[in-house]
Amino acid sequence: METIHFRIDEETKRLAMQTAKRHQTDLTKLMRQKAEELANEEREYQKNTHAHWLEAEIEKAIDRCENGLAHFIDDSESHHRMALLRSKLSRG
């Protein structure tokens, strides 16, 4: 686990400690809970951002297919191309 240190003014600390007391816990536990909530919020944001990006990419691919702009290759051609790429990469 990591440790977080920060400074706050006395009034903020006093009020936060009163809140912790009212919730029958300590300030450290409340701060940890708040940090976990923020982390979960960020995870959800990142997940949704990726989902929107992925949906847009899928839509673009479908549009290319529907407009005849997509070029498909068969399995043997894809293996041949990958072999060429591997060869180029191994040579540097």
PDB file of N, CA, C and O in Angstrom:
ATOM      1  N   MET A   1       0.836  -1.187   0.000  1.00  0.00           N
ATOM      2  CA  MET A   1       0.000   0.000   0.000  1.00  0.00           C
ATOM      3  C   MET A   1       0.875   1.242   0.000  1.00  0.00           C
ATOM      4  O   MET A   1       1.998   1.232   0.503  1.00  0.00           O
ATOM      5  N   GLU A   2       0.351   2.285  -0.560  1.00  0.00           N
ATOM      6  CA  GLU A   2       1.049   3.565  -0.621  1.00  0.00           C
ATOM      7  C   GLU A   2       0.551   4.491   0.484  1.00  0.00           C
ATOM      8  O   GLU A   2      -0.510   4.267   1.068  1.00  0.00           O
ATOM      9  N   THR A   3       1.323   5.520   0.759  1.00  0.00           N
ATOM     10  CA  THR A   3       0.960   6.529   1.750  1.00  0.00           C
ATOM     11  C   THR A   3       0.775   7.860   1.052  1.00  0.00           C
ATOM     12  O   THR A   3       1.554   8.223   0.171  1.00  0.00           O
ATOM     13  N   ILE A   4      -0.262   8.588   1.449  1.00  0.00           N
ATOM     14  CA  ILE A   4      -0.529   9.919   0.903  1.00  0.00           C
ATOM     15  C   ILE A   4      -0.370  10.927   2.035  1.00  0.00           C
ATOM     16  O   ILE A   4      -0.938  10.749   3.113  1.00  0.00           O
ATOM     17  N   HIS A   5       0.394  11.976   1.795  1.00  0.00           N
ATOM     18  CA  HIS A   5       0.561  13.061   2.769  1.00  0.00           C
ATOM     19  C   HIS A   5       0.117  14.359   2.111  1.00  0.00           C
ATOM     20  O   HIS A   5       0.448  14.620   0.955  1.00  0.00           O
ATOM     21  N   PHE A   6      -0.624  15.163   2.843  1.00  0.00           N
ATOM     22  CA  PHE A   6      -0.992  16.480   2.332  1.00  0.00           C
ATOM     23  C   PHE A   6      -1.281  17.402   3.506  1.00  0.00           C
ATOM     24  O   PHE A   6      -1.511  16.957   4.631  1.00  0.00           O
ATOM     25  N   ARG A   7      -1.265  18.688   3.217  1.00  0.00           N
ATOM     26  CA  ARG A   7      -1.520  19.687   4.261  1.00  0.00           C
ATOM     27  C   ARG A   7      -2.885  20.333   4.017  1.00  0.00           C
ATOM     28  O   ARG A   7      -3.285  20.599   2.883  1.00  0.00           O
ATOM     29  N   ILE A   8      -3.578  20.571   5.128  1.00  0.00           N
ATOM     30  CA  ILE A   8      -4.843  21.305   5.061  1.00  0.00           C
ATOM     31  C   ILE A   8      -4.856  22.300   6.217  1.00  0.00           C
ATOM     32  O   ILE A   8      -4.109  22.157   7.185  1.00  0.00           O
ATOM     33  N   ASP A   9      -5.710  23.300   6.101  1.00  0.00           N
ATOM     34  CA  ASP A   9      -5.773  24.284   7.182  1.00  0.00           C
ATOM     35  C   ASP A   9      -6.496  23.681   8.393  1.00  0.00           C
ATOM     36  O   ASP A   9      -7.202  22.678   8.285  1.00  0.00           O
ATOM     37  N   GLU A  10      -6.297  24.319   9.533  1.00  0.00           N
ATOM     38  CA  GLU A  10      -6.821  23.793  10.797  1.00  0.00           C
ATOM     39  C   GLU A  10      -8.341  23.677  10.800  1.00  0.00           C
ATOM     40  O   GLU A  10      -8.889  22.698  11.307  1.00  0.00           O
ATOM     41  N   GLU A  11      -9.020  24.667  10.238  1.00  0.00           N
ATOM     42  CA  GLU A  11     -10.491  24.651  10.217  1.00  0.00           C
ATOM     43  C   GLU A  11     -11.005  23.461   9.413  1.00  0.00           C
ATOM     44  O   GLU A  11     -11.934  22.775   9.839  1.00  0.00           O
ATOM     45  N   THR A  12     -10.409  23.221   8.263  1.00  0.00           N
ATOM     46  CA  THR A  12     -10.823  22.090   7.427  1.00  0.00           C
ATOM     47  C   THR A  12     -10.595  20.777   8.172  1.00  0.00           C
ATOM     48  O   THR A  12     -11.452  19.894   8.160  1.00  0.00           O
ATOM     49  N   LYS A  13      -9.446  20.653   8.813  1.00  0.00           N
ATOM     50  CA  LYS A  13      -9.146  19.441   9.570  1.00  0.00           C
ATOM     51  C   LYS A  13     -10.143  19.255  10.709  1.00  0.00           C
ATOM     52  O   LYS A  13     -10.647  18.153  10.922  1.00  0.00           O
ATOM     53  N   ARG A  14     -10.426  20.327  11.436  1.00  0.00           N
ATOM     54  CA  ARG A  14     -11.362  20.246  12.561  1.00  0.00           C
ATOM     55  C   ARG A  14     -12.737  19.777  12.096  1.00  0.00           C
ATOM     56  O   ARG A  14     -13.340  18.890  12.700  1.00  0.00           O
ATOM     57  N   LEU A  15     -13.225  20.387  11.013  1.00  0.00           N
ATOM     58  CA  LEU A  15     -14.543  20.012  10.500  1.00  0.00           C
ATOM     59  C   LEU A  15     -14.555  18.578   9.972  1.00  0.00           C
ATOM     60  O   LEU A  15     -15.525  17.847  10.167  1.00  0.00           O
ATOM     61  N   ALA A  16     -13.481  18.187   9.310  1.00  0.00           N
ATOM     62  CA  ALA A  16     -13.394  16.819   8.795  1.00  0.00           C
ATOM     63  C   ALA A  16     -13.377  15.811   9.942  1.00  0.00           C
ATOM     64  O   ALA A  16     -13.991  14.748   9.850  1.00  0.00           O
ATOM     65  N   MET A  17     -12.673  16.147  11.018  1.00  0.00           N
ATOM     66  CA  MET A  17     -12.631  15.252  12.175  1.00  0.00           C
ATOM     67  C   MET A  17     -14.000  15.159  12.844  1.00  0.00           C
ATOM     68  O   MET A  17     -14.383  14.096  13.331  1.00  0.00           O
ATOM     69  N   GLN A  18     -14.734  16.266  12.868  1.00  0.00           N
ATOM     70  CA  GLN A  18     -16.092  16.231  13.419  1.00  0.00           C
ATOM     71  C   GLN A  18     -16.989  15.336  12.566  1.00  0.00           C
ATOM     72  O   GLN A  18     -17.809  14.579  13.086  1.00  0.00           O
ATOM     73  N   THR A  19     -16.820  15.438  11.259  1.00  0.00           N
ATOM     74  CA  THR A  19     -17.598  14.585  10.354  1.00  0.00           C
ATOM     75  C   THR A  19     -17.270  13.118  10.606  1.00  0.00           C
ATOM     76  O   THR A  19     -18.168  12.278  10.665  1.00  0.00           O
ATOM     77  N   ALA A  20     -15.993  12.813  10.753  1.00  0.00           N
ATOM     78  CA  ALA A  20     -15.578  11.433  11.020  1.00  0.00           C
ATOM     79  C   ALA A  20     -16.196  10.935  12.325  1.00  0.00           C
ATOM     80  O   ALA A  20     -16.685   9.808  12.401  1.00  0.00           O
ATOM     81  N   LYS A  21     -16.167  11.783  13.346  1.00  0.00           N
ATOM     82  CA  LYS A  21     -16.740  11.408  14.641  1.00  0.00           C
ATOM     83  C   LYS A  21     -18.241  11.146  14.503  1.00  0.00           C
ATOM     84  O   LYS A  21     -18.768  10.191  15.073  1.00  0.00           O
ATOM     85  N   ARG A  22     -18.920  12.008  13.738  1.00  0.00           N
ATOM     86  CA  ARG A  22     -20.357  11.841  13.522  1.00  0.00           C
ATOM     87  C   ARG A  22     -20.655  10.514  12.821  1.00  0.00           C
ATOM     88  O   ARG A  22     -21.689   9.894  13.070  1.00  0.00           O
ATOM     89  N   HIS A  23     -19.746  10.080  11.945  1.00  0.00           N
ATOM     90  CA  HIS A  23     -19.905   8.807  11.232  1.00  0.00           C
ATOM     91  C   HIS A  23     -19.328   7.632  12.024  1.00  0.00           C
ATOM     92  O   HIS A  23     -19.275   6.505  11.532  1.00  0.00           O
ATOM     93  N   GLN A  24     -18.902   7.912  13.247  1.00  0.00           N
ATOM     94  CA  GLN A  24     -18.341   6.909  14.154  1.00  0.00           C
ATOM     95  C   GLN A  24     -17.154   6.169  13.524  1.00  0.00           C
ATOM     96  O   GLN A  24     -17.075   4.941  13.555  1.00  0.00           O
ATOM     97  N   THR A  25     -16.251   6.942  12.962  1.00  0.00           N
ATOM     98  CA  THR A  25     -15.023   6.400  12.383  1.00  0.00           C
ATOM     99  C   THR A  25     -13.915   7.420  12.589  1.00  0.00           C
ATOM    100  O   THR A  25     -14.115   8.428  13.268  1.00  0.00           O
ATOM    101  N   ASP A  26     -12.761   7.170  12.015  1.00  0.00           N
ATOM    102  CA  ASP A  26     -11.697   8.163  12.123  1.00  0.00           C
ATOM    103  C   ASP A  26     -11.440   8.798  10.757  1.00  0.00           C
ATOM    104  O   ASP A  26     -11.882   8.301   9.722  1.00  0.00           O
ATOM    105  N   LEU A  27     -10.723   9.893  10.792  1.00  0.00           N
ATOM    106  CA  LEU A  27     -10.482  10.672   9.578  1.00  0.00           C
ATOM    107  C   LEU A  27      -9.697   9.871   8.539  1.00  0.00           C
ATOM    108  O   LEU A  27      -9.941  10.002   7.340  1.00  0.00           O
ATOM    109  N   THR A  28      -8.767   9.054   8.991  1.00  0.00           N
ATOM    110  CA  THR A  28      -7.976   8.246   8.061  1.00  0.00           C
ATOM    111  C   THR A  28      -8.871   7.314   7.250  1.00  0.00           C
ATOM    112  O   THR A  28      -8.718   7.196   6.034  1.00  0.00           O
ATOM    113  N   LYS A  29      -9.801   6.657   7.929  1.00  0.00           N
ATOM    114  CA  LYS A  29     -10.708   5.746   7.219  1.00  0.00           C
ATOM    115  C   LYS A  29     -11.585   6.500   6.231  1.00  0.00           C
ATOM    116  O   LYS A  29     -11.813   6.030   5.115  1.00  0.00           O
ATOM    117  N   LEU A  30     -12.082   7.675   6.637  1.00  0.00           N
ATOM    118  CA  LEU A  30     -12.906   8.473   5.723  1.00  0.00           C
ATOM    119  C   LEU A  30     -12.110   8.929   4.508  1.00  0.00           C
ATOM    120  O   LEU A  30     -12.616   8.900   3.386  1.00  0.00           O
ATOM    121  N   MET A  31     -10.874   9.347   4.726  1.00  0.00           N
ATOM    122  CA  MET A  31     -10.037   9.801   3.608  1.00  0.00           C
ATOM    123  C   MET A  31      -9.716   8.636   2.672  1.00  0.00           C
ATOM    124  O   MET A  31      -9.712   8.802   1.452  1.00  0.00           O
ATOM    125  N   ARG A  32      -9.448   7.462   3.236  1.00  0.00           N
ATOM    126  CA  ARG A  32      -9.189   6.278   2.422  1.00  0.00           C
ATOM    127  C   ARG A  32     -10.431   5.945   1.586  1.00  0.00           C
ATOM    128  O   ARG A  32     -10.326   5.641   0.398  1.00  0.00           O
ATOM    129  N   GLN A  33     -11.605   6.005   2.220  1.00  0.00           N
ATOM    130  CA  GLN A  33     -12.856   5.722   1.518  1.00  0.00           C
ATOM    131  C   GLN A  33     -13.064   6.717   0.376  1.00  0.00           C
ATOM    132  O   GLN A  33     -13.460   6.330  -0.724  1.00  0.00           O
ATOM    133  N   LYS A  34     -12.799   7.985   0.637  1.00  0.00           N
ATOM    134  CA  LYS A  34     -12.961   9.014  -0.401  1.00  0.00           C
ATOM    135  C   LYS A  34     -11.985   8.771  -1.549  1.00  0.00           C
ATOM    136  O   LYS A  34     -12.359   8.911  -2.714  1.00  0.00           O
ATOM    137  N   ALA A  35     -10.744   8.409  -1.238  1.00  0.00           N
ATOM    138  CA  ALA A  35      -9.754   8.121  -2.286  1.00  0.00           C
ATOM    139  C   ALA A  35     -10.197   6.923  -3.125  1.00  0.00           C
ATOM    140  O   ALA A  35     -10.031   6.920  -4.345  1.00  0.00           O
ATOM    141  N   GLU A  36     -10.760   5.906  -2.470  1.00  0.00           N
ATOM    142  CA  GLU A  36     -11.257   4.737  -3.202  1.00  0.00           C
ATOM    143  C   GLU A  36     -12.433   5.114  -4.096  1.00  0.00           C
ATOM    144  O   GLU A  36     -12.537   4.626  -5.222  1.00  0.00           O
ATOM    145  N   GLU A  37     -13.323   5.984  -3.604  1.00  0.00           N
ATOM    146  CA  GLU A  37     -14.443   6.455  -4.428  1.00  0.00           C
ATOM    147  C   GLU A  37     -13.937   7.201  -5.659  1.00  0.00           C
ATOM    148  O   GLU A  37     -14.442   7.001  -6.763  1.00  0.00           O
ATOM    149  N   LEU A  38     -12.940   8.058  -5.467  1.00  0.00           N
ATOM    150  CA  LEU A  38     -12.364   8.797  -6.592  1.00  0.00           C
ATOM    151  C   LEU A  38     -11.715   7.852  -7.597  1.00  0.00           C
ATOM    152  O   LEU A  38     -11.847   8.044  -8.806  1.00  0.00           O
ATOM    153  N   ALA A  39     -11.016   6.835  -7.102  1.00  0.00           N
ATOM    154  CA  ALA A  39     -10.386   5.859  -7.994  1.00  0.00           C
ATOM    155  C   ALA A  39     -11.442   5.089  -8.785  1.00  0.00           C
ATOM    156  O   ALA A  39     -11.273   4.852  -9.981  1.00  0.00           O
ATOM    157  N   ASN A  40     -12.527   4.698  -8.123  1.00  0.00           N
ATOM    158  CA  ASN A  40     -13.612   3.996  -8.822  1.00  0.00           C
ATOM    159  C   ASN A  40     -14.261   4.888  -9.870  1.00  0.00           C
ATOM    160  O   ASN A  40     -14.609   4.427 -10.957  1.00  0.00           O
ATOM    161  N   GLU A  41     -14.422   6.159  -9.542  1.00  0.00           N
ATOM    162  CA  GLU A  41     -14.973   7.117 -10.503  1.00  0.00           C
ATOM    163  C   GLU A  41     -14.074   7.197 -11.740  1.00  0.00           C
ATOM    164  O   GLU A  41     -14.566   7.218 -12.869  1.00  0.00           O
ATOM    165  N   GLU A  42     -12.773   7.242 -11.526  1.00  0.00           N
ATOM    166  CA  GLU A  42     -11.827   7.315 -12.645  1.00  0.00           C
ATOM    167  C   GLU A  42     -11.839   6.034 -13.469  1.00  0.00           C
ATOM    168  O   GLU A  42     -11.760   6.086 -14.697  1.00  0.00           O
ATOM    169  N   ARG A  43     -11.938   4.875 -12.799  1.00  0.00           N
ATOM    170  CA  ARG A  43     -12.034   3.606 -13.535  1.00  0.00           C
ATOM    171  C   ARG A  43     -13.262   3.604 -14.440  1.00  0.00           C
ATOM    172  O   ARG A  43     -13.188   3.206 -15.603  1.00  0.00           O
ATOM    173  N   GLU A  44     -14.376   4.047 -13.905  1.00  0.00           N
ATOM    174  CA  GLU A  44     -15.624   4.092 -14.681  1.00  0.00           C
ATOM    175  C   GLU A  44     -15.487   5.053 -15.854  1.00  0.00           C
ATOM    176  O   GLU A  44     -15.927   4.750 -16.964  1.00  0.00           O
ATOM    177  N   TYR A  45     -14.883   6.200 -15.613  1.00  0.00           N
ATOM    178  CA  TYR A  45     -14.669   7.185 -16.674  1.00  0.00           C
ATOM    179  C   TYR A  45     -13.802   6.596 -17.783  1.00  0.00           C
ATOM    180  O   TYR A  45     -14.132   6.715 -18.963  1.00  0.00           O
ATOM    181  N   GLN A  46     -12.698   5.963 -17.405  1.00  0.00           N
ATOM    182  CA  GLN A  46     -11.800   5.380 -18.399  1.00  0.00           C
ATOM    183  C   GLN A  46     -12.477   4.257 -19.168  1.00  0.00           C
ATOM    184  O   GLN A  46     -12.290   4.123 -20.377  1.00  0.00           O
ATOM    185  N   LYS A  47     -13.268   3.448 -18.462  1.00  0.00           N
ATOM    186  CA  LYS A  47     -13.983   2.355 -19.122  1.00  0.00           C
ATOM    187  C   LYS A  47     -14.961   2.914 -20.147  1.00  0.00           C
ATOM    188  O   LYS A  47     -15.038   2.419 -21.271  1.00  0.00           O
ATOM    189  N   ASN A  48     -15.706   3.943 -19.760  1.00  0.00           N
ATOM    190  CA  ASN A  48     -16.678   4.540 -20.671  1.00  0.00           C
ATOM    191  C   ASN A  48     -16.002   5.246 -21.832  1.00  0.00           C
ATOM    192  O   ASN A  48     -16.496   5.202 -22.958  1.00  0.00           O
ATOM    193  N   THR A  49     -14.873   5.898 -21.568  1.00  0.00           N
ATOM    194  CA  THR A  49     -14.139   6.571 -22.633  1.00  0.00           C
ATOM    195  C   THR A  49     -13.678   5.549 -23.660  1.00  0.00           C
ATOM    196  O   THR A  49     -13.796   5.781 -24.863  1.00  0.00           O
ATOM    197  N   HIS A  50     -13.156   4.426 -23.198  1.00  0.00           N
ATOM    198  CA  HIS A  50     -12.709   3.374 -24.114  1.00  0.00           C
ATOM    199  C   HIS A  50     -13.898   2.801 -24.881  1.00  0.00           C
ATOM    200  O   HIS A  50     -13.797   2.535 -26.078  1.00  0.00           O
ATOM    201  N   ALA A  51     -15.016   2.613 -24.197  1.00  0.00           N
ATOM    202  CA  ALA A  51     -16.201   2.061 -24.858  1.00  0.00           C
ATOM    203  C   ALA A  51     -16.665   2.980 -25.980  1.00  0.00           C
ATOM    204  O   ALA A  51     -17.026   2.505 -27.058  1.00  0.00           O
ATOM    205  N   HIS A  52     -16.661   4.297 -25.740  1.00  0.00           N
ATOM    206  CA  HIS A  52     -17.070   5.242 -26.784  1.00  0.00           C
ATOM    207  C   HIS A  52     -16.100   5.207 -27.955  1.00  0.00           C
ATOM    208  O   HIS A  52     -16.518   5.244 -29.112  1.00  0.00           O
ATOM    209  N   TRP A  53     -14.805   5.135 -27.659  1.00  0.00           N
ATOM    210  CA  TRP A  53     -13.801   5.065 -28.720  1.00  0.00           C
ATOM    211  C   TRP A  53     -14.001   3.788 -29.537  1.00  0.00           C
ATOM    212  O   TRP A  53     -13.969   3.825 -30.767  1.00  0.00           O
ATOM    213  N   LEU A  54     -14.207   2.664 -28.856  1.00  0.00           N
ATOM    214  CA  LEU A  54     -14.382   1.389 -29.541  1.00  0.00           C
ATOM    215  C   LEU A  54     -15.632   1.404 -30.417  1.00  0.00           C
ATOM    216  O   LEU A  54     -15.600   0.925 -31.550  1.00  0.00           O
ATOM    217  N   GLU A  55     -16.731   1.950 -29.901  1.00  0.00           N
ATOM    218  CA  GLU A  55     -17.956   2.049 -30.699  1.00  0.00           C
ATOM    219  C   GLU A  55     -17.728   2.880 -31.950  1.00  0.00           C
ATOM    220  O   GLU A  55     -18.202   2.519 -33.027  1.00  0.00           O
ATOM    221  N   ALA A  56     -17.007   3.988 -31.824  1.00  0.00           N
ATOM    222  CA  ALA A  56     -16.720   4.845 -32.979  1.00  0.00           C
ATOM    223  C   ALA A  56     -15.873   4.102 -34.004  1.00  0.00           C
ATOM    224  O   ALA A  56     -16.117   4.219 -35.205  1.00  0.00           O
ATOM    225  N   GLU A  57     -14.880   3.339 -33.547  1.00  0.00           N
ATOM    226  CA  GLU A  57     -14.033   2.572 -34.467  1.00  0.00           C
ATOM    227  C   GLU A  57     -14.843   1.503 -35.193  1.00  0.00           C
ATOM    228  O   GLU A  57     -14.648   1.280 -36.387  1.00  0.00           O
ATOM    229  N   ILE A  58     -15.739   0.853 -34.485  1.00  0.00           N
ATOM    230  CA  ILE A  58     -16.596  -0.166 -35.104  1.00  0.00           C
ATOM    231  C   ILE A  58     -17.503   0.475 -36.144  1.00  0.00           C
ATOM    232  O   ILE A  58     -17.682  -0.069 -37.234  1.00  0.00           O
ATOM    233  N   GLU A  59     -18.077   1.631 -35.813  1.00  0.00           N
ATOM    234  CA  GLU A  59     -18.927   2.345 -36.773  1.00  0.00           C
ATOM    235  C   GLU A  59     -18.154   2.714 -38.032  1.00  0.00           C
ATOM    236  O   GLU A  59     -18.669   2.577 -39.142  1.00  0.00           O
ATOM    237  N   LYS A  60     -16.911   3.184 -37.864  1.00  0.00           N
ATOM    238  CA  LYS A  60     -16.084   3.526 -39.026  1.00  0.00           C
ATOM    239  C   LYS A  60     -15.843   2.298 -39.893  1.00  0.00           C
ATOM    240  O   LYS A  60     -15.916   2.375 -41.119  1.00  0.00           O
ATOM    241  N   ALA A  61     -15.556   1.172 -39.260  1.00  0.00           N
ATOM    242  CA  ALA A  61     -15.303  -0.062 -40.013  1.00  0.00           C
ATOM    243  C   ALA A  61     -16.548  -0.505 -40.768  1.00  0.00           C
ATOM    244  O   ALA A  61     -16.461  -0.921 -41.923  1.00  0.00           O
ATOM    245  N   ILE A  62     -17.697  -0.416 -40.125  1.00  0.00           N
ATOM    246  CA  ILE A  62     -18.953  -0.788 -40.789  1.00  0.00           C
ATOM    247  C   ILE A  62     -19.219   0.136 -41.965  1.00  0.00           C
ATOM    248  O   ILE A  62     -19.612  -0.323 -43.037  1.00  0.00           O
ATOM    249  N   ASP A  63     -19.009   1.435 -41.777  1.00  0.00           N
ATOM    250  CA  ASP A  63     -19.197   2.398 -42.869  1.00  0.00           C
ATOM    251  C   ASP A  63     -18.288   2.082 -44.048  1.00  0.00           C
ATOM    252  O   ASP A  63     -18.724   2.135 -45.199  1.00  0.00           O
ATOM    253  N   ARG A  64     -17.023   1.752 -43.772  1.00  0.00           N
ATOM    254  CA  ARG A  64     -16.094   1.403 -44.863  1.00  0.00           C
ATOM    255  C   ARG A  64     -16.593   0.179 -45.618  1.00  0.00           C
ATOM    256  O   ARG A  64     -16.535   0.138 -46.847  1.00  0.00           O
ATOM    257  N   CYS A  65     -17.082  -0.812 -44.889  1.00  0.00           N
ATOM    258  CA  CYS A  65     -17.608  -2.020 -45.540  1.00  0.00           C
ATOM    259  C   CYS A  65     -18.832  -1.699 -46.385  1.00  0.00           C
ATOM    260  O   CYS A  65     -18.932  -2.135 -47.531  1.00  0.00           O
ATOM    261  N   GLU A  66     -19.757  -0.943 -45.823  1.00  0.00           N
ATOM    262  CA  GLU A  66     -20.996  -0.620 -46.537  1.00  0.00           C
ATOM    263  C   GLU A  66     -20.753   0.251 -47.762  1.00  0.00           C
ATOM    264  O   GLU A  66     -21.524   0.195 -48.719  1.00  0.00           O
ATOM    265  N   ASN A  67     -19.694   1.055 -47.745  1.00  0.00           N
ATOM    266  CA  ASN A  67     -19.392   1.944 -48.869  1.00  0.00           C
ATOM    267  C   ASN A  67     -18.389   1.337 -49.848  1.00  0.00           C
ATOM    268  O   ASN A  67     -17.917   2.016 -50.760  1.00  0.00           O
ATOM    269  N   GLY A  68     -18.066   0.066 -49.658  1.00  0.00           N
ATOM    270  CA  GLY A  68     -17.159  -0.609 -50.576  1.00  0.00           C
ATOM    271  C   GLY A  68     -15.716  -0.168 -50.467  1.00  0.00           C
ATOM    272  O   GLY A  68     -14.939  -0.374 -51.400  1.00  0.00           O
ATOM    273  N   LEU A  69     -15.337   0.433 -49.353  1.00  0.00           N
ATOM    274  CA  LEU A  69     -13.970   0.921 -49.183  1.00  0.00           C
ATOM    275  C   LEU A  69     -13.070  -0.082 -48.465  1.00  0.00           C
ATOM    276  O   LEU A  69     -11.859   0.123 -48.373  1.00  0.00           O
ATOM    277  N   ALA A  70     -13.653  -1.154 -47.963  1.00  0.00           N
ATOM    278  CA  ALA A  70     -12.868  -2.150 -47.233  1.00  0.00           C
ATOM    279  C   ALA A  70     -12.224  -3.121 -48.211  1.00  0.00           C
ATOM    280  O   ALA A  70     -12.810  -3.473 -49.235  1.00  0.00           O
ATOM    281  N   HIS A  71     -11.021  -3.546 -47.885  1.00  0.00           N
ATOM    282  CA  HIS A  71     -10.306  -4.516 -48.710  1.00  0.00           C
ATOM    283  C   HIS A  71     -10.032  -5.738 -47.844  1.00  0.00           C
ATOM    284  O   HIS A  71      -9.336  -5.645 -46.833  1.00  0.00           O
ATOM    285  N   PHE A  72     -10.570  -6.868 -48.236  1.00  0.00           N
ATOM    286  CA  PHE A  72     -10.410  -8.091 -47.462  1.00  0.00           C
ATOM    287  C   PHE A  72      -9.378  -8.994 -48.114  1.00  0.00           C
ATOM    288  O   PHE A  72      -9.253  -9.039 -49.337  1.00  0.00           O
ATOM    289  N   ILE A  73      -8.639  -9.714 -47.275  1.00  0.00           N
ATOM    290  CA  ILE A  73      -7.674 -10.695 -47.774  1.00  0.00           C
ATOM    291  C   ILE A  73      -7.985 -12.041 -47.132  1.00  0.00           C
ATOM    292  O   ILE A  73      -8.567 -12.107 -46.049  1.00  0.00           O
ATOM    293  N   ASP A  74      -7.591 -13.108 -47.813  1.00  0.00           N
ATOM    294  CA  ASP A  74      -7.866 -14.435 -47.255  1.00  0.00           C
ATOM    295  C   ASP A  74      -6.792 -14.822 -46.232  1.00  0.00           C
ATOM    296  O   ASP A  74      -5.808 -14.109 -46.034  1.00  0.00           O
ATOM    297  N   ASP A  75      -7.011 -15.953 -45.601  1.00  0.00           N
ATOM    298  CA  ASP A  75      -6.141 -16.399 -44.516  1.00  0.00           C
ATOM    299  C   ASP A  75      -4.702 -16.605 -44.974  1.00  0.00           C
ATOM    300  O   ASP A  75      -3.770 -16.195 -44.282  1.00  0.00           O
ATOM    301  N   SER A  76      -4.512 -17.232 -46.126  1.00  0.00           N
ATOM    302  CA  SER A  76      -3.142 -17.490 -46.590  1.00  0.00           C
ATOM    303  C   SER A  76      -2.408 -16.186 -46.882  1.00  0.00           C
ATOM    304  O   SER A  76      -1.214 -16.068 -46.605  1.00  0.00           O
ATOM    305  N   GLU A  77      -3.118 -15.203 -47.443  1.00  0.00           N
ATOM    306  CA  GLU A  77      -2.496 -13.898 -47.711  1.00  0.00           C
ATOM    307  C   GLU A  77      -2.119 -13.200 -46.409  1.00  0.00           C
ATOM    308  O   GLU A  77      -1.064 -12.571 -46.326  1.00  0.00           O
ATOM    309  N   SER A  78      -2.972 -13.306 -45.396  1.00  0.00           N
ATOM    310  CA  SER A  78      -2.648 -12.664 -44.113  1.00  0.00           C
ATOM    311  C   SER A  78      -1.423 -13.326 -43.477  1.00  0.00           C
ATOM    312  O   SER A  78      -0.576 -12.637 -42.906  1.00  0.00           O
ATOM    313  N   HIS A  79      -1.321 -14.660 -43.571  1.00  0.00           N
ATOM    314  CA  HIS A  79      -0.140 -15.349 -43.041  1.00  0.00           C
ATOM    315  C   HIS A  79       1.117 -14.931 -43.796  1.00  0.00           C
ATOM    316  O   HIS A  79       2.173 -14.733 -43.194  1.00  0.00           O
ATOM    317  N   HIS A  80       1.002 -14.797 -45.103  1.00  0.00           N
ATOM    318  CA  HIS A  80       2.139 -14.368 -45.921  1.00  0.00           C
ATOM    319  C   HIS A  80       2.597 -12.964 -45.510  1.00  0.00           C
ATOM    320  O   HIS A  80       3.792 -12.721 -45.345  1.00  0.00           O
ATOM    321  N   ARG A  81       1.646 -12.049 -45.347  1.00  0.00           N
ATOM    322  CA  ARG A  81       1.989 -10.678 -44.951  1.00  0.00           C
ATOM    323  C   ARG A  81       2.626 -10.638 -43.564  1.00  0.00           C
ATOM    324  O   ARG A  81       3.585  -9.900 -43.338  1.00  0.00           O
ATOM    325  N   MET A  82       2.093 -11.428 -42.642  1.00  0.00           N
ATOM    326  CA  MET A  82       2.667 -11.459 -41.291  1.00  0.00           C
ATOM    327  C   MET A  82       4.086 -12.017 -41.319  1.00  0.00           C
ATOM    328  O   MET A  82       4.956 -11.540 -40.590  1.00  0.00           O
ATOM    329  N   ALA A  83       4.324 -13.024 -42.156  1.00  0.00           N
ATOM    330  CA  ALA A  83       5.675 -13.583 -42.275  1.00  0.00           C
ATOM    331  C   ALA A  83       6.635 -12.522 -42.799  1.00  0.00           C
ATOM    332  O   ALA A  83       7.768 -12.422 -42.328  1.00  0.00           O
ATOM    333  N   LEU A  84       6.189 -11.731 -43.769  1.00  0.00           N
ATOM    334  CA  LEU A  84       7.028 -10.651 -44.294  1.00  0.00           C
ATOM    335  C   LEU A  84       7.333  -9.617 -43.210  1.00  0.00           C
ATOM    336  O   LEU A  84       8.470  -9.164 -43.080  1.00  0.00           O
ATOM    337  N   LEU A  85       6.325  -9.251 -42.446  1.00  0.00           N
ATOM    338  CA  LEU A  85       6.529  -8.278 -41.363  1.00  0.00           C
ATOM    339  C   LEU A  85       7.503  -8.815 -40.310  1.00  0.00           C
ATOM    340  O   LEU A  85       8.387  -8.093 -39.850  1.00  0.00           O
ATOM    341  N   ARG A  86       7.334 -10.085 -39.934  1.00  0.00           N
ATOM    342  CA  ARG A  86       8.251 -10.684 -38.955  1.00  0.00           C
ATOM    343  C   ARG A  86       9.682 -10.682 -39.481  1.00  0.00           C
ATOM    344  O   ARG A  86      10.633 -10.418 -38.745  1.00  0.00           O
ATOM    345  N   SER A  87       9.812 -10.978 -40.755  1.00  0.00           N
ATOM    346  CA  SER A  87      11.136 -10.996 -41.372  1.00  0.00           C
ATOM    347  C   SER A  87      11.769  -9.609 -41.329  1.00  0.00           C
ATOM    348  O   SER A  87      12.944  -9.466 -40.990  1.00  0.00           O
ATOM    349  N   LYS A  88      10.984  -8.588 -41.676  1.00  0.00           N
ATOM    350  CA  LYS A  88      11.492  -7.208 -41.635  1.00  0.00           C
ATOM    351  C   LYS A  88      11.879  -6.809 -40.215  1.00  0.00           C
ATOM    352  O   LYS A  88      12.911  -6.174 -40.000  1.00  0.00           O
ATOM    353  N   LEU A  89      11.048  -7.185 -39.256  1.00  0.00           N
ATOM    354  CA  LEU A  89      11.328  -6.834 -37.861  1.00  0.00           C
ATOM    355  C   LEU A  89      12.580  -7.530 -37.340  1.00  0.00           C
ATOM    356  O   LEU A  89      13.356  -6.934 -36.594  1.00  0.00           O
ATOM    357  N   SER A  90      12.776  -8.759 -37.721  1.00  0.00           N
ATOM    358  CA  SER A  90      13.947  -9.489 -37.223  1.00  0.00           C
ATOM    359  C   SER A  90      15.251  -8.939 -37.792  1.00  0.00           C
ATOM    360  O   SER A  90      16.308  -9.069 -37.174  1.00  0.00           O
ATOM    361  N   ARG A  91      15.173  -8.321 -38.981  1.00  0.00           N
ATOM    362  CA  ARG A  91      16.362  -7.723 -39.588  1.00  0.00           C
ATOM    363  C   ARG A  91      16.641  -6.335 -39.035  1.00  0.00           C
ATOM    364  O   ARG A  91      17.746  -5.810 -39.172  1.00  0.00           O
ATOM    365  N   GLY A  92      15.644  -5.755 -38.418  1.00  0.00           N
ATOM    366  CA  GLY A  92      15.829  -4.428 -37.824  1.00  0.00           C
ATOM    367  C   GLY A  92      15.486  -3.401 -38.756  1.00  0.00           C
ATOM    368  O   GLY A  92      15.580  -2.217 -38.431  1.00  0.00           O
TER     369      GLY A  92
END
